[in-house]
Amino acid sequence: MQRSDKPPVASSTSSSSEHLLLLVVDRSPLVLEGAVHALSERGCHIIGRASSVAELDARWRELEVSGKVVLLIGPLLHTADGFAACRWARDQSTPVRAVFITDRCEDSLVLTDAARLGVRACLPADVSLDDLFDVIKLAWMNQSLLPPAPPEAEADRLTECELRVLRGIAAGKSSKEIAAELQISVHTVRNEVQRILSKLHVHSRQEAVHRARHLGWI
């Protein structure tokens, strides 16, 4: 973790509440080094950097920020880890607006899931500094560049049995092993798998696990 020298931390009694506060999370700090330096020169106050969600949370607890913050999620986090960072931002009591840099920013499922998690924008890794700064400013002002996520249909929600089957798949278990664990037939497991794929709008078990992790279901 790299610390900045006494960055301004917003509070209800300080004019620093108008500062554009920025947190950065990415597996390699060097990848965003140039962008972070340029953003700092343009008026962003970098209050913390982390290489994982766990490190991000620890840094956040140290800062005790009370003003609104933008979380910049870098491209080297695995997509599942990136979504974990998005969920972390959503779950904070202090407003944290996430901007997600990802190579899957044109994937409609990724955009839908991101919007449901309150992400303000998904940007490609080759985004220009001007565009990145403009998007961060918009996010800080609580504006979103993502279309509203459609409400999750009741029919698309997984049943408890489907979730248990999905957890078994995520653990690398075969249909036979899942059937034995849940005390159901292999045929039933296979039917459940097909329903899971249909509800998650994916085509394979691996994709189902991947998307379920995005959504924080497993």
Buried (B, 14 or more C-beta within 10 A) or exposed (E): EEEEEEBBBBEEEEEBBEBBBBBBBBBEBEBBBEBBEBBBEBEBBBBBBBBBBEBBBEBBEEBEBBBBBBBBBBBBBEBBBBBBBBBBBBEEEEBBBBBBBBEBBEBEBBBBBBBBBBBBBBBEEEBEBEEBBBBBBBBBEEEBBBEEBEEEEEEEEBEEBBBBBBBBBBEEBEBEBBBEBBEBEBEBBBBBBEBBBEBBEBEEBEBBBBBBBBBBBB
